[in-house]
Amino acid sequence: MGLRDRLDVGTRVSGLESLAGVEPDEMRRVYGRLVELATREAQRPELDAGYRIVWGRGEERGWLDLAAHSSSFAVIGRHSLADLVLARDEQVSLRHLLATAYLLPHESGGRPDVALRLLDLRTTLSFLLDDGSARRSIVATGPVCLRLASYVLAAFPVHDGNLEVAGNAHIDSMALPRSAVRDELMPPSRTSRPWRTSEIAVMAQPSEISQIFARSTDDPRRARVTIERDGRGTTVAISEAELARGVLIGRAEKCLDQGLRSLLTGRVSRVHLLLLAEGEQVTAYDLCTVNGTRRDGERVRSTLLDDGGTRLLLGSRRDGVFLRWQRSARGEPLGPYR
């Protein structure tokens, strides 16, 4: 069974109550119910490694399992095509967060840990950690709890099909996980987290679109994106720092422009694609779009971009809107597209 077949399999809905945010006591109460849902009511995770994300709002609850794999991710938002649909609070954007899970080497040399990355898709509303701090991009190891508008989300690592919940079997399930929080410029490359504890690396705030062309002179690589349609094309250079924080492609004002958006048609979604560097690789994520993204004629949910050159079709075949990608090797200039 694929990821999408498992998403929101445990969704339960009752009532249409609207919470004006979530107070700390309410957050603990909902968190306790989410722990119970994740550990007792939901089926055992069908994952070797990954995260179980559970969410609640009033009596509404659900979960999804996210594998620690390069092709697995989840879009969280209000859009009906999102992987995790939070439909009942208009403060939640149609495509609000991207969630990915991956294995992170442990400094002890033992079994790799599982990390969860949450990235805000340049919305107007930050998510809040349990201490009330507003965040846009984090990498978490261990259990984590956060608020998004009137929703509470909790995420628990999965190792060999078993859930890791903070504390022990006798802990009060309403006690929120205690996380060691630190600031990082880039996602961590390893962890030293002890078992049943939590660490959160807070990434630098995503750059404002107006700053995307402020280049760093010591940027070790450069990349470029070209949008082509009807024999016309516009090319934009992108820095490594921007790729590490995520670059959005689409018709919305928050997406990369400098002439790119003028070539997009209405069949390209307002927030269509995310280009995101993860280690040495850059991945293009289709953000649950209606008309999709295609590579070599096949519709793809996500795809690793080749530094030598990749060509993607955005939206409908009839419109012929293509994205071309290339990134140079370290210290080398960009050559022609291949």
LINKA-V854299 format. One line per field, one symbol per residue. ss: DSSP state (~ for helix, > for strand, _ for the rest). psi: psi as a letter, one per 20 degrees, with the letter a starting at -180 (. if undefined). burial: 1 if it has 16 or more other ideal C-beta (glycine too) atoms within 10 Angstrom, else 0. Layout:
BEGIN
ss: ???
psi: ???
burial: ???
END
This chain:
BEGIN
ss: __~~~~_____>___________~~~~~~~~~~~~~~~~~~_______>>>>>>>>>__>>>>>>>>>____>>>>>______>>___________>>>>>>>>>>______>>>>>>>>______>>>____>>_>>>>>__>>>>>__>>>>>>>>>__>>_______________>>>>>>_____>>______>>>>>>_____~~~__________>>>>>>>>__>>>>>>>>~~~~~~_>>>___________~~~_________>>>>>>__>>>>>>______>>>__>>>_>>>_____>>>>>_______>>>>>>___________
psi: prghhipkhkppppqkqppmaoqgghghghghhhggghhhhqqpplqgqbqppqqqocjpqrrqpoqnqhjprpppaiqhiqhoonijoihprgogqppqqrppqphijbpqrpqpppppllaioqqprijippqhpqpqprqqprpocjqppqppqpokjpqoqqbaijqpiioqpppopqqqhrqqirqjpqqkrqppooqqppqqhijhjnqpijoirqrqpppppljqqpppqqrhghhhippppaiqhirpdlighiiqriipqhngqppppociqpqpppllrgirpqpkippqgqpppphipqpqppbqhhhloqpqqqpqrpjqqpaqq.
burial: 00100110010000000010010000110111111011100100101011111111110111111111100111111110011111011011111111111101000000001111111111100111110000111111111111111111111111100011110000001001101000000011001010001111111001101001000000001110111110000111011111111111111101111001101110111111111110000111111110111100000111101000011111110010111111110000000000
END
